[in-house]
Amino acid sequence: MSAEGPALIWCPFGGEDDAARIAGQLLDEGLVACANILPGIRSLYVWQGERGDSRECGALFKTDAALLEKAIARLAAIHPYDTPAVTGWRADAAAPATAAWLGSLV
C-alpha cells in the first residue's frame, strides 16, 4: 500500500464513448483503479473570451497519489480536446479498504 494515500481526477469529455475509451486506456495502463462516468452534465464556461454552454460527460477517476501527476499528464495527452480541463487532488480521507485498494496500484 502506498504511503501517499488516495487521489481523485476530474475531467469532462464530449461524450460517454470518449470517456469510456479513455477510462479503459488508463485502467489498462495501471494509472487508475476506477472511473465513474457521469453522462449528461451541463458545462457553462468562458473559453477564448466567449461564453459557452455545452452538454458533456464527466469522469471521476480514482488513483493513488503516487500516480497522480503521471495519470493527469497521460489523460491530458490522450484526451480528444485540444485543451482538456484535467484537475486532480489528493483525498484528505478514505475508508481504509479504499485506500488499500488504490495503494495497490503502486
N, C-alpha and C positions, 0 to 999 in steps of 0.2 A: 504494500500500500504506500502511496506517495505521502510524504510529509507536507506537501504543499496544499492539499485539500482540493475540493471540487471547484469547478468554474463553469460559467454559462456563456453562450454566444448567441446573440440575436441577429437575425438578418432577414430582410424582406426579399421576395422573389416575384417575378412577373406572373407566375402560375404554379400550380401544385406539381405539375410534371417536372419542371425545373428544380423545384425544392426537393422532390423525392430523388431525382437523379443525383444531385449534388450531395444530398444526405447519404445516399448509398455509397458514393465515392469516398466520403470522409469516414464512414464506418469501415469500409474495406481497407482503407489506409491506416486504420487504427488511431485516428486523430480524435474521434468522438466515440462515446459509448451509446448515445441515444440522440434521436432527433424527433421533436414534436412538431408536426406540420399543421399549421393553422390557416386553412383557406378562408377567403372572404374578408380579409382585413381591408379597411379603407385608410389610405395614407394621404394626409394633407401635408404639403411641404413647399419649400421655396427651392428651386433649382435653377441656376444660371439666371437669377434675377426675376424669374417668373413663378407665380403661384401654380402649384399642381394639385390635382385631386385624382387619385388612381385607386383601382382595386388591385390588391396584391395578395400574396400568400406569405405569411410569416413563418419562420422556422426558429425554434429554440433548441440549441444543441447543448448537450451535457458532456463535459470532459473533465480531465484533471488539470489543475492549474499549471502543472509542469509542461503541459502540451498547449496551453492557451495561445501563446504567441505564434507557434507553428501552425495551429489549426486556423487561427484568424488569417494568417498570411496565405495559407493554401486555399481557404474559402474565397478570399478576395481574388486570388489568381484564376480560379476556375469558374467564378460566378459569371453568368451571361451579361450582367450590366457592366457598362464601361467603368462606372464608379459606384460599386455597391456600398450600401451603408452597413458595414460589419462592425458590431460592437461586442466587446467581451469584458467580463469581470469575474473576479474571484467571489465565490459564495461565502458569506460570513458563517453560515452554519448549514449542516446537513445531518440527516439521520446517519448513525454510524454505518449501517449496512450500505447506504447510498454512497457514502464517502469511500468505503472499501471497494465497492464495485467500480467507481470511477478511477480510484487509485490503481486498480488492477491493469489499467491501460498502460501504465509506465513500467 
